[in-house]
Amino acid sequence: QVQLVESGGGLVQAGGSLRLSCVASGSIFRIIAMGWYRQAPGKQRELVATHNAGGGINYVDSVRGRFTISRDNAKNTVYLQMNSLRPEDTAVYYCNTRAYSDYKTWSDYWGQGTQVTVSS
């Protein structure tokens, strides 16, 4: 099993910044990708940003230019630097990791979620 522990959420005023962190631990053979999703009240969970093992990065259009995803492969950690936050960024943010637990078996793993609230 793989465990994900997130940190860094909180309450911030519009225009402010927060940095989320997520550490993966457990039976990790190889990480394929790490990323962040979010879910606002009454809405579906959406992808925010992903960072794959080859270095490829994707962002949802609404955060491009404001959010930056990065990884520390040695620490199995992914970060999300969020700048110029807007009230519409308010959501529970979930860390996602796609990883092999052995040479042939991969799964998606999720963190418990961290609340980000942006006040206007």
N, C-alpha and C positions, 0 to 999 in steps of 0.2 A: 504493500500500500504506500501511497504517496500522500503526505500531508502538506498543506499550504497554510501559512500564517501571514495574514495581512496586517498592516499597520499604517497609520498616517492620516486617516480620515479626520473630519472635524467640521467645525462651523467657521466660515470665513465670509467677509463682505465681498460684494461684487468687485471685480478687479484684482482681488487678492490671489494668493498662490497656496498650493498644498502639494506635498510630495507623498505619494503612496509607495509602500514597499511590500514585497511578497517573497517569502523564503520557502523554497520547496525542500522537503526532506523525506527520508524513508527509502523504500526500495526503488531507487532510480538507476536504471541501466544507462539510459540516454534520453535527454530532453529534446523533443522535436521542436516545440514552440512554447512560448510563454506570452500571456497577454492579459488584457483587462477588458471586462464587460461592465455594463451598468444597467440598472433597472430602476426607473422612476415609478412612483405610485401610479397604478392604473395603466402602465405601459409594459410592453414586452422587453425582455432583456435584449440589449443591443451591444454589438462589438464596439469598443472604443479604440483599441490599438493592439496590434500583435507584433511580436518579434520572433522570427523563426531562427533555427540553428544556423542557416546560411547567411544570416544578417539582414534578410528581407524584413521590411517594416511596412505596416499598413495602418492607416488612421481612418476613422469615420470622418466624413467631410466637415462636420460641425466642430471638430476639435483641431483639425489640421492647422498648424501655425501657432497654436496655443499650448498644446500638450506635447510632451516628448517622452517616448518610451525608451528605456535602456535596460541592458542586462549585464550582470556580473556572472559570467559562466562558472567561474571558480567557486562562487558562493551559491550557485543555483538561485539567484535572486533577480527579480525584475522590479523595475521602478517606473513610476508614472509621475513625471513632473507636470503639474497643472498650473498654468499661468493665465492671467486675464479671465478668471473664472466668472461665469454668468449664473444667474438664478436657474436657468434651464439646465445647468450641469448638475443640479441637485439630484442625487440618486444614491442607491446602494451600489458600491463598486465591488466587483468580484474579480479575483485573480483566477486565471485559468492556465493550466499547464497540460500539454499533451506530451506524454513520455512513455518510453519503453521501460517495463519493469524487468524484462529479460530480453534475449536477442530477437524474439519474434512477437511479443505481446505488448501492445500499446493501449493506453486509455486516456480519457480526458479526466482531469481532476479539478475540483473547484475549492476555493477558499470559502470562509464563512461569511464574507462580505464586510465592508466597512462603509459607514455612512458619511457622505459628503453633503453638506448643506451650505448653499450660497445664498446669503441674504441680500436683498436689494437696497 
